[in-house]
Amino acid sequence: RCASACVGMGRVTLSSESGGRWTRQRTPAVIPSRREAKMDVAATWEPIDSLTPHPQNPRHNDDAVADVAESIRTFGFGAPIVARQADRVIIAGHTRWKAAKILGMDKVPVRFMDLDPARAAALMLADNKLGELATWDDELLAALAAEHDLDLTTLGWSDDDVAALLGDGDGEAEEDG
């Protein structure tokens, strides 16, 4: 069995052949070096109506728009919208764009990328799917919420999520009574 990840200028691999140690192979990495990378501006504020949602975005995000709008209202934009440079079509950030429209914003932060349509579609899918692969450390999450007196239901967790986090095994919030 072998697991690998791109790091720096080579592929780092964990394999049984190396005794379970991480070893560096001399294969090209996806990430360019600083010298090779073109250092662009991270984001610019652009008129919201100058952007177009991707017509083939397969992600259903309407149910999340109100919560994202509240997050933007509370914290501002934590991450810019990502759009194709050639045609200003949104690659990542459709929900943030919809939320900003609801909030009446005239401008939004945008990171433009010079990608052909196929690579833009691939990034759109990866941006939406890869976040689903991560898991939560429930103990650390509960401790962080308690330490900072955070109401997780205002940050995207449902009442059932919070009840499960607090140890109610069936995921149902207990009723007083």
C-alpha positions in Angstrom: 0.0 0.0 0.0 1.1 3.5 -0.8 -0.2 7.0 0.0 1.3 10.1 -1.6 0.9 13.8 -1.7 2.5 16.6 -3.6 4.9 18.7 -1.5 7.3 21.3 -2.8 9.2 20.2 -5.9 8.6 16.4 -5.7 6.2 13.7 -4.7 6.4 12.5 -1.1 5.4 8.9 -0.7 4.6 6.6 2.2 5.2 3.0 1.2 5.8 -0.4 2.8 9.0 -0.7 0.7 10.5 2.2 2.7 9.6 0.6 6.0 6.5 2.9 6.4 8.7 6.1 6.2 7.9 9.1 4.0 10.4 9.2 1.1 10.9 11.8 -1.6 10.7 10.8 -5.2 12.1 13.0 -8.0 8.9 13.4 -9.9 7.6 16.9 -10.9 5.2 18.4 -8.4 2.0 20.2 -9.4 3.0 23.2 -7.3 5.6 25.5 -9.1 8.5 27.0 -7.2 8.3 30.7 -6.3 10.8 31.4 -9.1 8.6 29.7 -11.6 5.2 30.9 -10.3 3.8 34.2 -11.6 3.0 36.2 -8.5 -0.4 37.7 -9.3 -2.6 39.9 -7.1 -4.6 37.6 -4.8 -7.9 39.4 -5.5 -9.4 42.6 -6.7 -12.8 44.2 -5.9 -15.0 43.8 -9.0 -18.5 44.8 -9.9 -20.8 41.9 -8.9 -22.8 42.2 -12.1 -19.6 41.8 -14.2 -19.4 38.1 -13.1 -21.5 35.3 -14.6 -22.3 32.0 -12.7 -21.0 28.9 -14.5 -23.9 27.6 -16.5 -22.9 24.0 -15.7 -22.3 24.3 -12.0 -23.7 21.0 -10.7 -23.7 22.1 -7.0 -27.1 22.9 -5.5 -26.3 25.7 -3.1 -29.5 27.7 -2.7 -30.2 26.3 0.7 -26.8 27.6 1.9 -27.1 31.2 0.6 -28.8 32.7 3.6 -26.3 31.3 6.0 -23.4 32.4 3.8 -24.9 35.9 3.6 -25.1 36.0 7.4 -21.4 34.9 7.6 -20.4 37.6 5.1 -22.4 40.2 7.1 -20.7 39.1 10.3 -17.1 38.5 9.2 -16.8 39.9 5.7 -15.4 37.9 2.8 -13.0 35.3 4.1 -12.2 34.0 0.6 -12.6 35.6 -2.8 -14.7 34.4 -5.6 -12.6 32.6 -8.3 -13.4 33.4 -11.9 -12.0 32.7 -15.3 -10.0 35.7 -16.6 -11.1 35.2 -20.2 -14.8 35.5 -19.7 -15.4 36.3 -15.9 -17.4 33.1 -15.4 -17.4 32.0 -11.8 -15.4 28.9 -11.1 -15.6 28.8 -7.3 -17.8 30.9 -5.0 -21.2 30.7 -6.5 -22.8 30.7 -3.1 -20.8 33.7 -2.0 -21.8 35.5 -5.2 -25.5 34.8 -4.6 -25.1 35.8 -0.9 -23.4 39.1 -1.9 -26.3 39.8 -4.3 -28.8 39.3 -1.5 -26.8 41.6 0.7 -27.0 44.3 -2.0 -23.2 44.4 -2.5 -22.0 46.3 -5.6 -18.5 44.8 -5.6 -17.0 41.5 -4.5 -13.4 40.2 -4.1 -12.4 38.1 -7.1 -9.4 36.1 -7.9 -9.0 35.7 -11.7 -7.3 32.7 -13.1 -6.1 32.1 -16.6 -7.6 28.6 -17.2 -9.1 27.0 -20.3 -12.7 25.8 -20.0 -11.8 22.2 -19.2 -9.4 23.2 -16.4 -11.9 25.7 -15.0 -14.5 23.0 -14.9 -12.1 20.6 -13.1 -11.3 23.3 -10.5 -15.0 24.0 -10.0 -15.6 20.4 -9.3 -12.5 20.0 -7.1 -13.3 23.1 -5.1 -16.7 21.8 -4.3 -15.8 18.2 -3.6 -12.4 18.2 -1.9 -13.8 20.0 1.2 -16.2 17.1 1.7 -13.2 14.8 2.2 -12.1 16.4 5.5 -13.4 15.3 8.8 -13.9 17.0 12.1 -12.2 16.3 15.4 -15.4 16.5 17.5 -13.5 16.8 20.8 -11.4 19.7 19.6 -14.5 21.3 18.0 -16.5 21.1 21.2 -13.5 22.5 23.2 -13.0 25.4 20.8 -16.7 26.3 20.8 -16.8 26.2 24.6 -13.6 28.2 25.0 -14.9 31.0 22.8 -18.6 30.7 23.7 -19.5 30.0 20.1 -23.1 29.1 19.0 -22.3 26.6 16.3 -25.8 26.8 15.0 -24.9 30.3 13.8 -21.9 28.9 12.0 -23.5 26.2 9.8 -24.1 23.3 12.3 -27.7 22.1 12.7 -29.4 21.6 16.1 -29.0 17.8 15.5 -25.2 18.3 14.7 -24.7 20.2 18.0 -26.8 17.6 20.0 -24.6 14.8 18.5 -21.5 16.7 19.3 -22.6 17.2 22.9 -23.0 13.4 23.3 -26.7 12.8 22.5 -26.1 9.6 20.5 -29.3 9.7 18.4 -28.6 13.2 17.1 -31.9 14.5 18.4 -31.9 17.5 20.7 -33.4 16.7 24.1 -36.5 18.5 25.0 -37.1 20.0 28.5 -40.1 18.6 30.1 
